[in-house]
């Protein structure tokens, strides 16, 4: 099967769908544009919030491992990409981080109006008091007592009903991700939406792809199953750090770009818990309302409120046997904090291909990141005990499940890097960044500041792989803003 388009967009997450929506005027003017997505098109009634069933919306069922097995990565494989299973956390890229990226042609001044416009489009709101569950209230009260700054997280939601398990997809369709906002706009303009279409490689503006049958319970696309060649005057890759890097690697671009696939950052994360004497019911209501960034500039981490479903909670504790049963029996009494660390961009942390051409990620958790995660656990323990918790669960403590009275001396000694056991401490990531970094030339980057691949005027990248370093914050809105810039450059090329 052969297809021909003016523009082909690969990936329908925060980057690809933003591009598609921005290019709607071209489609309305007659340009042929296709939005290709490797994953299925899940209808709203698919989202049952049953944990095992909902793993189908994730790539690799939510557990893509680093090659050493020390981390698991979670990202979407569905129409809408990872915006299906995020919690709608909407941070702007901090100005000091943009300055540290030091990409010529990219500035906070250029990004700010894009952030403002996007926040209106996706209905980014400051959560009201009624959205806050007990976990969030306890976190806020404890932080205030400890003299820690606590701020509200902006969320892109509409008519949230507080069902709790946002990371399994919104059962009401109220989360304003790309499936709810940008994709309908693109479809209305005449852009073709092609799910179940996995792009393998690029060769002279021709994409080689494979279309799979629609899985049971999902909506079919317009193309029949089988191999397809897609010729396009312009190609925009938005498959994320893993997907976009793999396509370019399979296509041989590493010969031109020595940094292709490199400088991956992940925001290595831990989810930690406290056991409260009273019911917290963190699984009810919206899970993320507050964050503390007091330690971001000095110790490289954020603390955010969060709550997760039972299987993931069990994994996150790092416990086994009787101790795990003890904690899970108290699931309704758990407080929960998400720790996000700002990892350094290292050339050695990179996407590679295995013998079959499938992507793999070499990533080593650095000593500085381990130290960061330990310091964050100390502060999280202080918050839990200040909130009235009787016990805390910290994977890097001398005793993972402990009471305040178990701490001999100070928490600084009780929780330390010497207790970090690779492959046993449950470090995870949902914030994949880098691999096709922006920069000045092909020696140290893959694209310019507008996402255009060096030396290839018809090829762009529009996703989190553009990040040259960690964003320090949840990257969703920054990806959209960069995709907005890519769209602007494409529109300029069409005289629009």
Rosetta blueprint (number, residue, H / E / L):
1 X L
2 X E
3 X E
4 X E
5 X E
6 X E
7 X E
8 X E
9 X E
10 X E
11 X L
12 X L
13 X L
14 X H
15 X H
16 X H
17 X H
18 X H
19 X H
20 X H
21 X H
22 X H
23 X L
24 X H
25 X H
26 X H
27 X H
28 X H
29 X L
30 X L
31 X L
32 X L
33 X E
34 X E
35 X E
36 X E
37 X L
38 X L
39 X L
40 X E
41 X E
42 X E
43 X L
44 X H
45 X H
46 X H
47 X L
48 X L
49 X L
50 X L
51 X H
52 X H
53 X H
54 X H
55 X H
56 X H
57 X H
58 X E
59 X H
60 X H
61 X H
62 X H
63 X L
64 X E
65 X E
66 X E
67 X L
68 X L
69 X L
70 X L
71 X E
72 X E
73 X E
74 X L
75 X L
76 X E
77 X L
78 X E
79 X L
80 X L
81 X H
82 X H
83 X H
84 X H
85 X L
86 X L
87 X L
88 X L
89 X E
90 X L
91 X L
92 X L
93 X L
94 X L
95 X H
96 X H
97 X H
98 X H
99 X H
100 X H
101 X H
102 X L
103 X L
104 X L
105 X L
106 X L
107 X L
108 X H
109 X H
110 X H
111 X H
112 X H
113 X H
114 X H
115 X H
116 X H
117 X H
118 X H
119 X H
120 X H
121 X H
122 X L
123 X L
124 X E
125 X E
126 X E
127 X L
128 X L
129 X H
130 X H
131 X H
132 X E
133 X L
134 X H
135 X H
136 X H
137 X H
138 X H
139 X H
140 X H
141 X H
142 X H
143 X H
144 X H
145 X H
146 X H
147 X L
148 X L
149 X L
150 X L
151 X E
152 X E
153 X L
154 X E
155 X E
156 X E
157 X E
158 X L
159 X L
160 X L
161 X L
162 X L
163 X L
164 X L
165 X L
166 X H
167 X H
168 X H
169 X L
170 X L
171 X L
172 X L
173 X L
174 X L
175 X E
176 X L
177 X L
178 X L
179 X L
180 X L
181 X L
182 X H
183 X H
184 X H
185 X H
186 X H
187 X H
188 X H
189 X L
190 X L
191 X L
192 X E
193 X E
194 X E
195 X L
196 X L
197 X E
198 X E
199 X E
200 X E
201 X E
202 X E
203 X E
204 X L
205 X L
206 X E
207 X E
208 X E
209 X E
210 X E
211 X E
212 X L
213 X L
214 X L
215 X L
216 X L
217 X L
218 X E
219 X E
220 X L
221 X L
222 X L
223 X L
224 X L
225 X L
226 X E
227 X E
228 X E
229 X E
230 X E
231 X E
232 X E
233 X E
234 X E
235 X E
236 X E
237 X E
238 X L
239 X L
240 X H
241 X H
242 X H
243 X H
244 X H
245 X H
246 X H
247 X H
248 X H
249 X H
250 X H
251 X L
252 X L
253 X H
254 X H
255 X H
256 X L
257 X L
258 X L
259 X L
260 X L
261 X L
262 X L
263 X L
264 X L
265 X E
266 X L
267 X L
268 X L
269 X E
270 X E
271 X E
272 X E
273 X E
274 X E
275 X E
276 X E
277 X L
278 X L
279 X L
280 X L
281 X L
282 X L
283 X L
284 X L
285 X L
286 X E
287 X L
288 X L
289 X L
290 X E
291 X E
292 X E
293 X L
294 X L
295 X L
296 X H
297 X H
298 X H
299 X H
300 X L
301 X E
302 X E
303 X E
304 X E
305 X E
306 X L
307 X L
308 X L
309 X L
310 X H
311 X H
312 X H
313 X H
314 X H
315 X H
316 X H
317 X H
318 X L
319 X L
320 X L
321 X H
322 X H
323 X H
324 X H
325 X H
326 X H
327 X H
328 X H
329 X L
330 X L
331 X H
332 X H
333 X H
334 X E
335 X E
336 X E
337 X E
338 X E
339 X E
340 X E
341 X E
342 X L
343 X L
344 X L
345 X L
346 X L
347 X L
348 X L
349 X L
350 X E
351 X E
352 X E
353 X E
354 X L
355 X L
356 X L
357 X L
358 X L
359 X E
360 X E
361 X E
362 X E
363 X L
364 X L
365 X L
366 X L
367 X H
368 X H
369 X H
370 X H
371 X H
372 X H
373 X H
374 X H
375 X H
376 X H
377 X H
378 X H
379 X H
380 X H
381 X H
382 X H
383 X H
384 X H
385 X H
386 X H
387 X L
388 X L
389 X E
390 X E
391 X E
392 X E
393 X E
394 X L
395 X L
396 X L
397 X E
398 X L
399 X L
400 X L
401 X E
402 X E
403 X E
404 X H
405 X H
406 X H
407 X L
408 X L
409 X L
410 X L
411 X H
412 X H
413 X H
414 X H
415 X E
416 X L
417 X H
418 X H
419 X H
420 X L
421 X L
422 X L
423 X L
424 X L
425 X L
426 X L
427 X E
428 X E
429 X E
430 X L
431 X L
432 X L
433 X E
434 X L
435 X L
436 X L
437 X L
438 X E
439 X L
440 X L
441 X L
442 X L
443 X L
444 X L
445 X L
446 X L
447 X E
448 X L
449 X L
450 X L
451 X L
452 X E
453 X E
454 X L
455 X L
456 X L
457 X L
458 X L
459 X E
460 X E
461 X E
462 X L
463 X L
464 X H
465 X H
466 X H
467 X L
468 X L
469 X L
470 X L
471 X L
472 X L
473 X L
474 X L
475 X L
476 X H
477 X H
478 X H
479 X H
480 X H
481 X H
482 X H
483 X H
484 X H
485 X H
486 X H
487 X H
488 X H
489 X H
490 X H
491 X H
492 X H
493 X H
494 X L
495 X L
496 X L
